[in-house]
Amino acid sequence: MLTTCESGNPPPVTVPVSSALFLPLPSISVFSDPRTSPMEDDRLNSPSTSVVTLEVLGHRLQLSQDPNSKHLGTTVWDASMVFVKFLEKNCRKGRFCPSKLKGKRAIELGAGCGLAGLGMALLGSNVISTDQTEVLPLLMRNVERNTSRMMQANPDSGLAASFGSIEVAELDWGNEDHIKAVDPPFDYIIGTDIVYAEHLLEPLLQTILALSGPRTVILLGYEIRSTMVHERMMDMWKQNFVVKTIPKAKMDSKYRHPSIQLFTMEVKDQSRYRNPGPTANQIPESSRGSDKDGQSCEAEDARDATASENIMDLEPGKIDDWEIRRLGSMAARLLREVKIT
Ligand SMILES: C[S@@+](CC[C@H](N)C(=O)[O-])C[C@H]1O[C@@H](n2cnc3c(N)ncnc32)[C@H](O)[C@@H]1O
């Protein structure tokens, strides 16, 4: 049985899977049993659960979140919105169009509520969305509900054919058993807002290296909150990958912000793989993205990133959800700096 309502909405409607899903459902499974995790179902249905909605690639995604939990993964973070809106803007041609992503294996690290992985699956990739065990129940719920809702809302649109698949798995960075269980290497490794603490940089890097092969493309998006962590991360990554900053001009005109950056990375030292297949230079340009696509605008973006929060040009009575989110983020940052004596 699947329930198809969020708390705060009308009472849940229980829909038998067999009669509701008249289209082939994309594959959804979970590698670890979320019922054994500390986040119980009660918590999922508590009044503190709210719903974030976002239109992505013509579908209205609804993500349950629980910002009051003690875990960062139960909130939808802004970088994930910037990430999916970037995919949406750049999927008509080039390296992110469905013909390039169809059937490609992608893994999302630190998926949280799962928005970025859903975006990749909508473009045809077969995604494994991963996180720590505490986050899996909410992640699983978001994946299940959004896929079944979209399939029911679009019975004739060809969505069943264009959608890839999405699975949920436990993956704690650095855990060799978890890494082995997802069967690397992947064509794409994605992650949003997973770089925020210095002690996580090394396990994250080692996990990305263990999941990648010679042709893997890594796509990361995150909000710079600490210059120190950002610089340390860039040093570590540049030793292992060719890192390109995605120019702000390539992002959605609304879902972008000076402190949120997106990066593509490709493995530098391909000799680390025993059977590397074609080298970076032999990989067709079409599947690696053109220079123009990956063009680094580091000077421009460095200026952006170090700039203070941009002053928004707000029209009274016309503040939208994104502006409210960014104002909230600015307020939280200011409050952190207030010292109560
Ligand atoms: C700031 S949240 C971002 C969540 C989501 N990607 C988003 O953008 O909304 C950071 C995520 O990284 C995950 N994370 C942190 N440390 C981790 C670790 N050692 N192994 C796996 N995931 C981890 C958290 O569980 C959380 O989901």
PDBQT file of the ligand as one rigid body, heavy atoms in Angstrom, charges set to zero:
ROOT
HETATM    1  C1  LIG A 401      23.270  19.606   4.245  1.00  0.00    +0.000 C 
HETATM    2  S1  LIG A 401      22.598  18.019   3.976  1.00  0.00    +0.000 S 
HETATM    3  C2  LIG A 401      22.233  18.065   2.241  1.00  0.00    +0.000 C 
HETATM    4  C3  LIG A 401      21.078  17.157   1.876  1.00  0.00    +0.000 C 
HETATM    5  C4  LIG A 401      20.657  17.189   0.418  1.00  0.00    +0.000 C 
HETATM    6  N1  LIG A 401      21.710  16.724  -0.439  1.00  0.00    +0.000 N 
HETATM    7  C5  LIG A 401      20.187  18.555   0.000  1.00  0.00    +0.000 C 
HETATM    8  O1  LIG A 401      20.940  19.256  -0.709  1.00  0.00    +0.000 OA
HETATM    9  O2  LIG A 401      19.084  18.941   0.355  1.00  0.00    +0.000 OA
HETATM   10  C6  LIG A 401      24.049  16.992   4.054  1.00  0.00    +0.000 C 
HETATM   11  C7  LIG A 401      23.785  15.537   3.763  1.00  0.00    +0.000 C 
HETATM   12  O3  LIG A 401      25.002  14.809   3.835  1.00  0.00    +0.000 OA
HETATM   13  C8  LIG A 401      24.765  13.614   4.543  1.00  0.00    +0.000 C 
HETATM   14  N2  LIG A 401      25.991  13.154   5.196  1.00  0.00    +0.000 N 
HETATM   15  C9  LIG A 401      26.747  13.810   6.111  1.00  0.00    +0.000 A 
HETATM   16  N3  LIG A 401      27.766  13.053   6.521  1.00  0.00    +0.000 NA
HETATM   17  C10 LIG A 401      27.660  11.875   5.866  1.00  0.00    +0.000 A 
HETATM   18  C11 LIG A 401      28.415  10.677   5.867  1.00  0.00    +0.000 A 
HETATM   19  N4  LIG A 401      29.485  10.526   6.646  1.00  0.00    +0.000 N 
HETATM   20  N5  LIG A 401      28.012   9.673   5.075  1.00  0.00    +0.000 NA
HETATM   21  C12 LIG A 401      26.914   9.808   4.283  1.00  0.00    +0.000 A 
HETATM   22  N6  LIG A 401      26.165  10.913   4.219  1.00  0.00    +0.000 NA
HETATM   23  C13 LIG A 401      26.526  11.939   5.016  1.00  0.00    +0.000 A 
HETATM   24  C14 LIG A 401      23.721  13.990   5.574  1.00  0.00    +0.000 C 
HETATM   25  O4  LIG A 401      23.031  12.869   6.076  1.00  0.00    +0.000 OA
HETATM   26  C15 LIG A 401      22.853  14.927   4.784  1.00  0.00    +0.000 C 
HETATM   27  O5  LIG A 401      21.823  14.256   4.125  1.00  0.00    +0.000 OA
ENDROOT
TORSDOF 0
